[in-house]
């Protein structure tokens, strides 16, 4: 039997563990093993598998060694087969229609801030999922706990992405962006000149989430009015336990109640300035709540269904957001990442034109 590609199998296992929101150490074991055997020539790898000495290589344990040996023998690794058999139920109806219409993801993180993987890995995973674009939105400097990017590092990232785009598959592009903190007064946590250079700006509240409603409302409305902001990220800041039907297979974590604000005023600002509300697909967020999402749909808002992914496998969480959008009757045509890249960029550029 012809051998399989053990590197591809290990990376696929890591991807599926990320998608299942499994522990980071478990994911790292498979990604590290893939990187380690990529350094070996095929002859040595096959010889070690035959001798049963793969586990003697630093960074390869008993489980990963078994997966490599099974792959080299032409068998789908048992570990991978089990993951594939428990990956969940296919999307149905309106949720499936929306997922098939999505062309990209407007919110993700790399290891430049608090993500776990290089930009290249995130981009290639997105391309493998059929995306046409991926917006890189690492954090802004105030969020030090997430290794946010000060202006100098963001400039370096922009140069790096420009070079990387020249090496990526045809028909796919990384769009430049940021998840910028909405500060206490509603201003945005990055230089205006840099925000103007970015393709897409997601603005989110990460601090003082328990502000009184009038203060939080003013803060959000001011941010939405800023011509550099395009998408209002995880608008309530809530954290939910991953235990419902929409959170299949995900671990429960810390919970946090939603921020309080005047929803009507926030929606009015979104409509006035032509911005979008994010439907955050993370199983521990699923933000905004359905009651708020329904109000925004009835008002005619634009939306962006995003993963807020911090690892390649999490880019496949779009289905959770699509299920939520379908439950609330979000029109496909009102979801900005169903648009072509050209139309998306024309829309975001139009917000900057408001300033002029």
N, C-alpha and C positions, 0 to 999 in steps of 0.2 A: 504494500500500500504506500502511495506517495506521501511524503511528510507534509505537514501543514507548516505555516509560518508561526513559530512559537512566540516571536516578538509581537505579532499582530494579535495572537490569542491572549497574551498577558495584558496587552493594552486594552483589549476588548473587555476583559474581566475587570480591569480598573475602571473603565468607563461605566460599566453596569453597576459596580459597587458605588460609584459616585452618584449615579442616577437614583440608587436606592438609599442615598444619604447615609451610607455606612461610615464607620469610624475611619478617620484620616489615616491612622497607622496601617490599617488593612489595605487601603488603596495604595499607600506608599510602597508597601511590600511588593505589589505586582508591578507598579511603574518602575521601581528601582531594579527589580529583576530583569525587566525588559531592557532597561538601559545597560545593565551589566552584560547580558548575553550579546547585545549589539556590538560589544567591544571584542568578542571572540570570533575567530574564523569558524566557518561551518564545520570543518573537519574536527577541530578540537571540541566543538559543542556536541557533535554526534558521538565522538569517542567517549566523552565524559558521561553522556546519557547511557551509553552501553555499559560503562564500568560502574555506573551508579555513584559517580563522584560529583555530580552537579552541586550537591549540598555543601561541598567543601569550598565552593566559591563564596567569598564574602558578599553578603547581600542576597544570597539565594537560600531560602529555607526549605524545609521538607515539602510544604504544600506547593510552593512555586516550582521546585525541582520536579515534582510529580507532574505538574501541568506541562512543563517543558518536554519531559520525556514522552508523555502521551501525545503531544502535538507533533514531535519528531517522528513518532510511530504512525502518524497519519490519522490519529484519533482525535475527535473533539474532546478537549480536557473535561473530565467529569465535573470539575468545579464550574466551568463555563456552561456546561449543559444544564446544570441545576439552576444557575442564574437565569438562563434563557427560558427555562420552563416556568419560572415564577415572576416574569417581568410585568404581569398585569394584564388588564382587559383593554382591548382596542377601543379607541374613541368611536363614538356613534353619532349619527345625525348631524346637527348643527355644529357640535364641537369638532367633529372630524372635518367638516367642510371648512371651518375656520382654520384649523391646523394646516390643512392642505394649501390654504391661501397665503399663509405666512411666508414671507420671503427673507426674513431676517429677525434678529434679536437686538433690541436697542439698549440692553443693560447687562453688562457682564464685567467681571474683574479678573485680573491676572496677578502673577506674583510680583508685579511692580507695586501693588498695594497689598490687600489682604487675601488675594486669590492664591490657589495652591499650585498653579501651573504657568509655564511661560506663555507669552502671547501666541507663539507659533502653535502650541498644542491646542489652545482654545480655538484658533482660527481653523486649523485642519479638522478639528471635531465638528465645528459649525459647517464647514464645507461638506463633510461626510454626511451630515444630516440633511443636506440639500439646500442649505441657506445660500442666498446670493450675497449677503453682507452680514457683518457682525459689528456692532458698535462697541468699542472698547471704552468702558466707563469706570476707570479706577478712581479711587476716592481723592478728595481735595485735602489740602494740608491740615486743616483744623482737626480732622479725625485722625489724630496721631496713633490711636490704638489700632487703626487699620492701615498704618504706614502710608497715610495720604501724601499725594504728590505736591510739593511746593512748585512754584513757577519754573525753577531751573530744571527739575526732574521731568516736569510735564513737557517742556521744550525738547528735552532729550528723547522722550517717548515719541513725540510727534515725528522727529527725524528717523527714529528707529522704525516706526510703522510705515513711513514712506518707503524705506529700503525694503522692508519685509513684503509690502504689497507687490513689489516687482518680482518676488520669488513664488508667490502663491498661485494656485491653479487659475486658469482663465475662467472668467465668469464669477469670480468671488473676490470680494474686497473687504478689508478691515476699514471701518469708518472711525474717525477720531472722535473722541467724546470724553465725558467726565461725569461722575456722579458728584455733583458739587453740593456741599452743605448749605442749607438755608440758615443763615445766621439769625441772631435774636431779633434784628430789626427787619428781616426779610431780604437783606442784601446777600450776594452770592460769594462764596469763599474761594475766589480766584481772581486774578487780574482780568479786567475787562478785555484788554487786548488779546489775551490768550483765549478767553471764552469766545471771542469773535472768530478766532481761527478754527475752532472745532466744528465738526460736522453736526453733532447732536449733543445737547446739554440736558442731562437729567438732573433735576434739583430735588433734594430730599431733606427732611428734618431728621437730625440724629441726636439732638440735644434738647434738654428742657421739654421733654415730650409731655410732661404733666402741666405745662403752662395753662393758665385759665383761658377759657374759650375766646374772649375778646382779644387777648394778646396773641394767641395762636392764629386766630382768623386774620388779624392784621399782618402778621408775619408771612402767612401763606399767600395772601392776596398781593402783598408787595413783591414777593418773589415771582409770582405768576406774571405780574406786570413787567418784570425785567425783560427786555428784548432778547437777552442771551439765553433765557430758559426756554426749552421746548417741551419737556415732559415733566409732569409732577410725579415724582417717584413715591412708591408705597405711602400713600397720602395720610394714613392714620398712624403709621409706625407700630402697629400692633404685632404681637407675636402670639401664635396659637399653637396648641398641642397638636402634633401630627397624629391624629387618631381617627379621623373621619374617612368616609369613602373616597373623598377626593385626595387623601393623603396615603394611598395604598403603599404599605411597606416601609413607611418612614418612621423614624424614631421620634418619640415625644421629647420635647425640650422645654426650656423656660418659656413661660407665657408672659404677655404684657398687654394691658388693656389699650384700646385705641385712644389717641389724643382726641380732645374735644374741641370743636370749632363750628362756626356757622356754615353748614354745608351749602346752603343756598348762595351765600356770598362767595364762597370759593368757586362754585360751579359758574356763577355769573362772571367771575374774573377769567376763568378758563375759556368761556365762550367769547367774551369781549376781546381777548387777546389771541384767540385762535390756537390755544395750546392743547395738549393732550394729557389725559389722566392715565397713569400706568395701572395695568392689571398685573400685579406682581404674582408670579406663578410659584414662588418658593412655597413648599408645603408648610413651612412654619410662619408664613406671612398671609398668603391668600388675601391680599389687600388691594382694593378696599372691600369692606364687608358687603354682602349682597344687597342689603337695604340701601346703602349709599350708591352702589354701582347702578342699581335700578333707577334711582333718582337722576343720576348723571346720564343714563341712556335716554330717559324720557325727555331730558333737557336738550338732547342732540349733541352731546360732547363727542370729541375725538378720543381715541384710546390707543394705547400701545401695550400689547401682550408680551411681557418680558420675563426672563427667567431669573435675573439677578444672580446669574451663575458665578460660582467661585471655583469651579472645577469643570473639566470638559464634559463629564457625564451629566452634570446638572443642566447643560444646554438642552437636554432632552426633557426638561420639565415643562416645556411650553404646553403640553397637553393639559396640565392642571389648570393653567390660566384659561385655556380654551373651554374646558368644561364649565368653569365659573362664568365666562362670558356668555356661553350658550344658555345657561340657566337664567341669565338676566336679559336675554334677547339683544345682545350687543350686535348691531349690524356689521357685517364683514367689511363693508365699504368704509366704515368709520374707524377702522383699525389701521393706524398709519404704517405698521410694518407688514401689511398686505400690499402696500404700494411698491412700485418699482423704486430702485435706489434713486433714480433721477428725480422722481416725483417727491420722494421723502426729502431729498436735499433741497429741492426748490421750496418746499414747505418750511423747513428750518431756516433757510436763508431769508425767507420773507419776514420772519420774526425780527431778525437783525435790521431789516429795512425800516421797521417801525421807528427805530431810534433816529434815523435820518429824517 
